[in-house]
Amino acid sequence: MTAEPTHPERALRVVLLCDDEPFEIPPAVERIIRALPGWAFTVVSLPGHASFKETKVNLRRYLGLYGPFGFAVRAFQMLALKATARLGLPAGRPHSLRQAASRSGAGFASLDRINSPAGRAFLENLAPDVIVSIACPQILRRKVLAIPRICALNLHSALLPDNRGMLPTFWSLAADPPRAGVTLHLMTPELDGGEILLQREIPVSREEVSLHDLIHQAKRKGADLVVEGLRIVAEGGFRTLPNPPDSGSRNGFPTRRDVIAFRRKGGRIW
């Protein structure tokens, strides 16, 4: 696929749609915005994996991932970081999307449902050139995908078409052999569908890299991939690679049984 040219080196209006977790996404967002000074960014927080609005779902998922003790430790870390961000305490990196936006001079909004009439109206009012999903917890529908002037992009923490779906870093590390990376692709209404703009592999081994290590690497490398991709889009005439919907693999959030099998292979969560 080849897109129509835009104006070379033109600063774009970009909306970042993100999960509201306090660990890796806020510093990734800050990294992206600071790398493109003069661009108009708006950060939109949506309730996801660290949201109190999804308590039952998150409790079930993360108890299975961490076990009772690990879950308690991670929950304490999450609450501590959220409190740090809310109170504006000194920190080397941001721990909320609001804090990341404030530190980097971007706009900020918190929405419940991006596909709702109110969510679409908010985006239309911003008139974005590009929408970028970074762990966005909601699948964007056609009416939302049609809003940006140029395109909508998604950052996926795996090498598509393999490992579509939730927590792809886990499945990348659980594979035999492990194969990890990040993909920036055009968005369609299908989960992790759309042609590929950029990909980068992350060398990994289960003996040396834990799931948390890989998540950190993927978000950092992914942030740089978004910057590179946005610059390519701004220059215009970009080309993409196929991402056939019937190829690769698709996974849900790992169950406790999946985690046990992962540990038997020598995998580590922490």
Secondary structure, 3 states (H helix, E strand, C coil): CECCCCCCCCCCEEEEEEECCCCCHHHHHHHHHHHCCCCEEEEEEECCCCCHHHHHHHHHHHHHHHHHHHHHHHHHHHHHHHHHHHHCCCCCCCCCHHHHHHHHCCEEEECCCCCCHHHHHHHHHHCCCEEEEECCCCCCCHHHHCCCCCEEEEEECCCCCCCEECCHHHHHHHCCCCCEEEEEEECCCCCCCCCEEEEEEECCCCCCCCHHHHHHHHHHHHHHHHHHHHHHHHHCCCECECCCCCCCCEECCCCHHHHHHHHHCCCCCC
